[in-house]
């Protein structure tokens, strides 16, 4: 029986170490998520006629439309340019978030995190 008791104690130490590592990773991921929310990415469409800045929180931070992009006879074109720029900005922000979080998790995809 003494042998089993010794093994159990060893496993408990490993489990404690694993829990500490998991807690450390969780803290690092929380810190990274906070940092990513303040970062931004730029995107544009129409050769720069429409420019957007999107945050790591997936929010539109800034939108610039050059005057020559505004044609009262073709509002649909402007709408398409805005959608294209915003979608590209959101894609870049998501990619930035995934890449940075992937560095912490070693590429492991954890549902609900990013």
DRENDREN-676471 format. One record per atom (N, C-alpha, C): x, y, z; residue number from 1; residue in one letter; atom name. Coordinates in steps of 0.05 Angstrom, whole numbers, padded with zeros to 5 digits. Example, Ala and Ser with C-alpha at 12.3 -4.5 7.8 and 13.67 -1.06 7.14 Angstrom:
DRENDREN-676471
u / v / w / num / residu / atome
00264 / -00114 / 00156 / 1 / A / N
00246 / -00090 / 00156 / 1 / A / CA
00264 / -00066 / 00156 / 1 / A / C
00257 / -00045 / 00142 / 2 / S / N
00273 / -00021 / 00143 / 2 / S / CA
00258 / 00001 / 00157 / 2 / S / C
//
This chain:
DRENDREN-676471
u / v / w / num / residu / atome
00016 / -00024 / 00000 / 1 / X / N
00000 / 00000 / 00000 / 1 / X / CA
00017 / 00025 / 00000 / 1 / X / C
00040 / 00024 / 00012 / 2 / X / N
00058 / 00047 / 00013 / 2 / X / CA
00065 / 00057 / -00014 / 2 / X / C
00069 / 00038 / -00033 / 3 / X / N
00076 / 00046 / -00060 / 3 / X / CA
00054 / 00062 / -00074 / 3 / X / C
00030 / 00054 / -00070 / 4 / X / N
00007 / 00069 / -00082 / 4 / X / CA
00005 / 00097 / -00071 / 4 / X / C
00009 / 00099 / -00045 / 5 / X / N
00007 / 00125 / -00032 / 5 / X / CA
00028 / 00144 / -00044 / 5 / X / C
00052 / 00134 / -00048 / 6 / X / N
00073 / 00151 / -00060 / 6 / X / CA
00066 / 00159 / -00089 / 6 / X / C
00054 / 00141 / -00104 / 7 / X / N
00046 / 00148 / -00132 / 7 / X / CA
00025 / 00169 / -00132 / 7 / X / C
00006 / 00167 / -00114 / 8 / X / N
-00016 / 00186 / -00113 / 8 / X / CA
-00006 / 00214 / -00106 / 8 / X / C
00013 / 00215 / -00088 / 9 / X / N
00025 / 00241 / -00081 / 9 / X / CA
00039 / 00254 / -00105 / 9 / X / C
00053 / 00237 / -00121 / 10 / X / N
00067 / 00247 / -00144 / 10 / X / CA
00047 / 00258 / -00165 / 10 / X / C
00026 / 00244 / -00169 / 11 / X / N
00006 / 00253 / -00188 / 11 / X / CA
-00007 / 00279 / -00179 / 11 / X / C
-00012 / 00281 / -00153 / 12 / X / N
-00024 / 00306 / -00142 / 12 / X / CA
-00006 / 00330 / -00148 / 12 / X / C
00020 / 00326 / -00146 / 13 / X / N
00039 / 00347 / -00152 / 13 / X / CA
00038 / 00355 / -00182 / 13 / X / C
00036 / 00335 / -00199 / 14 / X / N
00034 / 00341 / -00228 / 14 / X / CA
00007 / 00355 / -00233 / 14 / X / C
-00014 / 00347 / -00220 / 15 / X / N
-00040 / 00360 / -00225 / 15 / X / CA
-00039 / 00389 / -00216 / 15 / X / C
-00026 / 00394 / -00193 / 16 / X / N
-00024 / 00422 / -00183 / 16 / X / CA
-00008 / 00438 / -00203 / 16 / X / C
00014 / 00427 / -00214 / 17 / X / N
00030 / 00441 / -00233 / 17 / X / CA
00014 / 00447 / -00258 / 17 / X / C
-00002 / 00427 / -00268 / 18 / X / N
-00019 / 00431 / -00291 / 18 / X / CA
-00039 / 00453 / -00286 / 18 / X / C
-00051 / 00453 / -00263 / 19 / X / N
-00071 / 00474 / -00256 / 19 / X / CA
-00058 / 00501 / -00255 / 19 / X / C
-00034 / 00503 / -00244 / 20 / X / N
-00020 / 00529 / -00244 / 20 / X / CA
-00014 / 00539 / -00272 / 20 / X / C
-00005 / 00520 / -00289 / 21 / X / N
00000 / 00528 / -00317 / 21 / X / CA
-00025 / 00537 / -00331 / 21 / X / C
-00047 / 00523 / -00326 / 22 / X / N
-00073 / 00530 / -00339 / 22 / X / CA
-00082 / 00557 / -00329 / 22 / X / C
-00079 / 00563 / -00303 / 23 / X / N
-00086 / 00588 / -00292 / 23 / X / CA
-00069 / 00611 / -00304 / 23 / X / C
-00043 / 00605 / -00307 / 24 / X / N
-00025 / 00625 / -00318 / 24 / X / CA
-00033 / 00631 / -00348 / 24 / X / C
-00039 / 00610 / -00363 / 25 / X / N
-00047 / 00614 / -00391 / 25 / X / CA
-00074 / 00630 / -00392 / 25 / X / C
-00092 / 00624 / -00374 / 26 / X / N
-00117 / 00638 / -00373 / 26 / X / CA
-00113 / 00668 / -00367 / 26 / X / C
-00095 / 00674 / -00349 / 27 / X / N
-00088 / 00702 / -00343 / 27 / X / CA
-00075 / 00716 / -00367 / 27 / X / C
-00057 / 00702 / -00380 / 28 / X / N
-00044 / 00713 / -00404 / 28 / X / CA
-00064 / 00718 / -00426 / 28 / X / C
-00083 / 00699 / -00430 / 29 / X / N
-00103 / 00703 / -00451 / 29 / X / CA
-00122 / 00726 / -00444 / 29 / X / C
-00129 / 00729 / -00419 / 30 / X / N
-00146 / 00752 / -00411 / 30 / X / CA
-00131 / 00778 / -00416 / 30 / X / C
-00106 / 00779 / -00410 / 31 / X / N
-00090 / 00803 / -00415 / 31 / X / CA
-00087 / 00809 / -00445 / 31 / X / C
-00084 / 00788 / -00461 / 32 / X / N
-00082 / 00791 / -00490 / 32 / X / CA
-00108 / 00800 / -00501 / 32 / X / C
-00130 / 00789 / -00492 / 33 / X / N
-00156 / 00798 / -00502 / 33 / X / CA
-00161 / 00827 / -00496 / 33 / X / C
-00153 / 00836 / -00472 / 34 / X / N
-00155 / 00864 / -00465 / 34 / X / CA
-00139 / 00882 / -00483 / 34 / X / C
-00114 / 00873 / -00488 / 35 / X / N
-00096 / 00888 / -00505 / 35 / X / CA
-00107 / 00890 / -00534 / 35 / X / C
-00117 / 00867 / -00544 / 36 / X / N
-00127 / 00866 / -00571 / 36 / X / CA
-00151 / 00885 / -00576 / 36 / X / C
-00166 / 00889 / -00555 / 37 / X / N
-00189 / 00907 / -00557 / 37 / X / CA
-00180 / 00936 / -00563 / 37 / X / C
-00156 / 00943 / -00556 / 38 / X / N
-00146 / 00970 / -00561 / 38 / X / CA
-00131 / 00973 / -00587 / 38 / X / C
-00124 / 00950 / -00599 / 39 / X / N
-00110 / 00951 / -00625 / 39 / X / CA
-00130 / 00956 / -00648 / 39 / X / C
-00120 / 00967 / -00670 / 40 / X / N
-00137 / 00971 / -00693 / 40 / X / CA
-00123 / 00962 / -00718 / 40 / X / C
-00140 / 00958 / -00739 / 41 / X / N
-00130 / 00951 / -00765 / 41 / X / CA
-00143 / 00970 / -00785 / 41 / X / C
-00129 / 00976 / -00807 / 42 / X / N
-00139 / 00993 / -00828 / 42 / X / CA
-00146 / 00976 / -00852 / 42 / X / C
-00167 / 00985 / -00866 / 43 / X / N
-00175 / 00972 / -00891 / 43 / X / CA
-00188 / 00993 / -00909 / 43 / X / C
-00188 / 00987 / -00935 / 44 / X / N
-00200 / 01006 / -00954 / 44 / X / CA
-00212 / 00992 / -00977 / 44 / X / C
-00227 / 01006 / -00993 / 45 / X / N
-00238 / 00995 / -01018 / 45 / X / CA
-00239 / 01018 / -01039 / 45 / X / C
-00243 / 01010 / -01064 / 46 / X / N
-00245 / 01030 / -01085 / 46 / X / CA
-00219 / 01046 / -01088 / 46 / X / C
-00196 / 01032 / -01084 / 47 / X / N
-00171 / 01046 / -01087 / 47 / X / CA
-00166 / 01068 / -01066 / 47 / X / C
-00177 / 01064 / -01043 / 48 / X / N
-00174 / 01083 / -01021 / 48 / X / CA
-00196 / 01104 / -01019 / 48 / X / C
-00217 / 01100 / -01036 / 49 / X / N
-00239 / 01119 / -01036 / 49 / X / CA
-00255 / 01118 / -01009 / 49 / X / C
-00256 / 01093 / -00998 / 50 / X / N
-00269 / 01089 / -00972 / 50 / X / CA
-00248 / 01075 / -00954 / 50 / X / C
-00243 / 01087 / -00931 / 51 / X / N
-00224 / 01076 / -00912 / 51 / X / CA
-00237 / 01072 / -00885 / 51 / X / C
-00231 / 01050 / -00872 / 52 / X / N
-00242 / 01044 / -00846 / 52 / X / CA
-00219 / 01036 / -00827 / 52 / X / C
-00225 / 01040 / -00801 / 53 / X / N
-00208 / 01030 / -00780 / 53 / X / CA
-00226 / 01014 / -00762 / 53 / X / C
-00218 / 00989 / -00757 / 54 / X / N
-00234 / 00970 / -00741 / 54 / X / CA
-00217 / 00962 / -00717 / 54 / X / C
-00230 / 00961 / -00693 / 55 / X / N
-00216 / 00953 / -00669 / 55 / X / CA
-00216 / 00923 / -00665 / 55 / X / C
-00200 / 00914 / -00647 / 56 / X / N
-00200 / 00886 / -00639 / 56 / X / CA
-00225 / 00877 / -00626 / 56 / X / C
-00242 / 00896 / -00619 / 57 / X / N
-00269 / 00890 / -00608 / 57 / X / CA
-00289 / 00886 / -00631 / 57 / X / C
-00279 / 00887 / -00656 / 58 / X / N
-00295 / 00884 / -00680 / 58 / X / CA
-00315 / 00907 / -00682 / 58 / X / C
-00306 / 00931 / -00675 / 59 / X / N
-00322 / 00955 / -00677 / 59 / X / CA
-00310 / 00974 / -00697 / 59 / X / C
-00326 / 00988 / -00712 / 60 / X / N
-00317 / 01008 / -00731 / 60 / X / CA
-00309 / 01033 / -00714 / 60 / X / C
-00283 / 01040 / -00717 / 61 / X / N
-00272 / 01062 / -00701 / 61 / X / CA
-00272 / 01088 / -00718 / 61 / X / C
-00267 / 01085 / -00744 / 62 / X / N
-00265 / 01109 / -00761 / 62 / X / CA
-00273 / 01101 / -00789 / 62 / X / C
-00286 / 01120 / -00803 / 63 / X / N
-00295 / 01116 / -00831 / 63 / X / CA
-00290 / 01142 / -00846 / 63 / X / C
-00275 / 01140 / -00868 / 64 / X / N
-00269 / 01163 / -00884 / 64 / X / CA
-00278 / 01157 / -00913 / 64 / X / C
-00293 / 01176 / -00924 / 65 / X / N
-00302 / 01173 / -00952 / 65 / X / CA
-00293 / 01198 / -00967 / 65 / X / C
-00278 / 01193 / -00989 / 66 / X / N
-00268 / 01215 / -01005 / 66 / X / CA
-00292 / 01227 / -01021 / 66 / X / C
-00292 / 01253 / -01024 / 67 / X / N
-00315 / 01266 / -01037 / 67 / X / CA
-00321 / 01255 / -01065 / 67 / X / C
-00300 / 01247 / -01080 / 68 / X / N
-00305 / 01236 / -01106 / 68 / X / CA
-00319 / 01209 / -01106 / 68 / X / C
-00321 / 01197 / -01083 / 69 / X / N
-00336 / 01171 / -01081 / 69 / X / CA
-00366 / 01176 / -01078 / 69 / X / C
-00373 / 01201 / -01073 / 70 / X / N
-00402 / 01207 / -01069 / 70 / X / CA
-00414 / 01217 / -01095 / 70 / X / C
-00431 / 01200 / -01106 / 71 / X / N
-00445 / 01206 / -01131 / 71 / X / CA
-00475 / 01202 / -01125 / 71 / X / C
-00490 / 01224 / -01124 / 72 / X / N
-00518 / 01222 / -01118 / 72 / X / CA
-00533 / 01204 / -01138 / 72 / X / C
-00522 / 01201 / -01162 / 73 / X / N
-00535 / 01184 / -01182 / 73 / X / CA
-00528 / 01155 / -01178 / 73 / X / C
-00508 / 01149 / -01161 / 74 / X / N
-00500 / 01121 / -01157 / 74 / X / CA
-00494 / 01115 / -01127 / 74 / X / C
-00514 / 01118 / -01111 / 75 / X / N
-00511 / 01113 / -01082 / 75 / X / CA
-00504 / 01084 / -01077 / 75 / X / C
-00514 / 01066 / -01093 / 76 / X / N
-00508 / 01038 / -01089 / 76 / X / CA
-00479 / 01032 / -01091 / 76 / X / C
-00464 / 01045 / -01108 / 77 / X / N
-00435 / 01041 / -01110 / 77 / X / CA
-00421 / 01048 / -01084 / 77 / X / C
-00429 / 01071 / -01072 / 78 / X / N
-00418 / 01079 / -01047 / 78 / X / CA
-00424 / 01059 / -01025 / 78 / X / C
-00449 / 01050 / -01024 / 79 / X / N
-00457 / 01029 / -01005 / 79 / X / CA
-00439 / 01004 / -01007 / 79 / X / C
-00434 / 00996 / -01032 / 80 / X / N
-00418 / 00972 / -01037 / 80 / X / CA
-00389 / 00977 / -01028 / 80 / X / C
-00378 / 01001 / -01033 / 81 / X / N
-00351 / 01008 / -01024 / 81 / X / CA
-00349 / 01007 / -00993 / 81 / X / C
-00369 / 01018 / -00980 / 82 / X / N
-00369 / 01019 / -00951 / 82 / X / CA
-00370 / 00990 / -00940 / 82 / X / C
-00388 / 00974 / -00951 / 83 / X / N
-00390 / 00946 / -00942 / 83 / X / CA
-00364 / 00931 / -00947 / 83 / X / C
-00352 / 00935 / -00970 / 84 / X / N
-00327 / 00920 / -00977 / 84 / X / CA
-00305 / 00928 / -00957 / 84 / X / C
-00302 / 00954 / -00952 / 85 / X / N
-00281 / 00963 / -00934 / 85 / X / CA
-00286 / 00953 / -00906 / 85 / X / C
-00311 / 00955 / -00897 / 86 / X / N
-00317 / 00946 / -00869 / 86 / X / CA
-00313 / 00916 / -00867 / 86 / X / C
-00322 / 00900 / -00886 / 87 / X / N
-00318 / 00871 / -00885 / 87 / X / CA
-00288 / 00864 / -00885 / 87 / X / C
-00272 / 00878 / -00900 / 88 / X / N
-00243 / 00873 / -00901 / 88 / X / CA
-00231 / 00881 / -00874 / 88 / X / C
-00240 / 00903 / -00862 / 89 / X / N
-00230 / 00911 / -00836 / 89 / X / CA
-00237 / 00890 / -00814 / 89 / X / C
-00262 / 00880 / -00815 / 90 / X / N
-00270 / 00860 / -00795 / 90 / X / CA
-00254 / 00834 / -00799 / 90 / X / C
-00249 / 00827 / -00824 / 91 / X / N
-00233 / 00803 / -00830 / 91 / X / CA
-00205 / 00806 / -00819 / 91 / X / C
-00193 / 00829 / -00823 / 92 / X / N
-00166 / 00834 / -00813 / 92 / X / CA
-00165 / 00834 / -00783 / 92 / X / C
-00185 / 00846 / -00770 / 93 / X / N
-00186 / 00847 / -00741 / 93 / X / CA
-00189 / 00819 / -00729 / 93 / X / C
-00205 / 00802 / -00742 / 94 / X / N
-00209 / 00774 / -00733 / 94 / X / CA
-00183 / 00759 / -00737 / 94 / X / C
-00170 / 00763 / -00759 / 95 / X / N
-00144 / 00750 / -00764 / 95 / X / CA
-00123 / 00758 / -00744 / 95 / X / C
-00122 / 00784 / -00737 / 96 / X / N
-00103 / 00794 / -00717 / 96 / X / CA
-00108 / 00780 / -00691 / 96 / X / C
-00134 / 00779 / -00683 / 97 / X / N
-00141 / 00767 / -00657 / 97 / X / CA
-00134 / 00737 / -00657 / 97 / X / C
-00141 / 00723 / -00678 / 98 / X / N
-00135 / 00694 / -00679 / 98 / X / CA
-00105 / 00689 / -00678 / 98 / X / C
-00089 / 00705 / -00693 / 99 / X / N
-00060 / 00701 / -00694 / 99 / X / CA
-00048 / 00706 / -00666 / 99 / X / C
-00056 / 00727 / -00653 / 100 / X / N
-00044 / 00734 / -00627 / 100 / X / CA
-00052 / 00713 / -00606 / 100 / X / C
-00078 / 00705 / -00606 / 101 / X / N
-00087 / 00685 / -00586 / 101 / X / CA
-00074 / 00658 / -00592 / 101 / X / C
-00070 / 00652 / -00618 / 102 / X / N
-00057 / 00627 / -00626 / 102 / X / CA
-00029 / 00625 / -00615 / 102 / X / C
-00015 / 00647 / -00612 / 103 / X / N
00012 / 00647 / -00601 / 103 / X / CA
00011 / 00638 / -00572 / 103 / X / C
-00010 / 00645 / -00557 / 104 / X / N
-00012 / 00637 / -00529 / 104 / X / CA
-00020 / 00608 / -00526 / 104 / X / C
-00038 / 00599 / -00544 / 105 / X / N
-00049 / 00572 / -00541 / 105 / X / CA
-00033 / 00551 / -00558 / 105 / X / C
-00012 / 00560 / -00571 / 106 / X / N
00003 / 00542 / -00588 / 106 / X / CA
-00013 / 00533 / -00612 / 106 / X / C
-00031 / 00549 / -00621 / 107 / X / N
-00047 / 00542 / -00645 / 107 / X / CA
-00072 / 00526 / -00638 / 107 / X / C
-00075 / 00519 / -00613 / 108 / X / N
-00099 / 00504 / -00604 / 108 / X / CA
-00123 / 00522 / -00605 / 108 / X / C
-00144 / 00513 / -00620 / 109 / X / N
-00169 / 00528 / -00623 / 109 / X / CA
-00187 / 00522 / -00599 / 109 / X / C
-00192 / 00542 / -00583 / 110 / X / N
-00209 / 00539 / -00559 / 110 / X / CA
-00235 / 00553 / -00565 / 110 / X / C
-00257 / 00538 / -00568 / 111 / X / N
-00283 / 00550 / -00575 / 111 / X / CA
-00291 / 00572 / -00556 / 111 / X / C
-00301 / 00594 / -00567 / 112 / X / N
-00311 / 00616 / -00550 / 112 / X / CA
-00290 / 00636 / -00542 / 112 / X / C
-00265 / 00631 / -00547 / 113 / X / N
-00244 / 00650 / -00539 / 113 / X / CA
-00239 / 00670 / -00560 / 113 / X / C
-00238 / 00662 / -00585 / 114 / X / N
-00231 / 00680 / -00607 / 114 / X / CA
-00240 / 00668 / -00633 / 114 / X / C
//
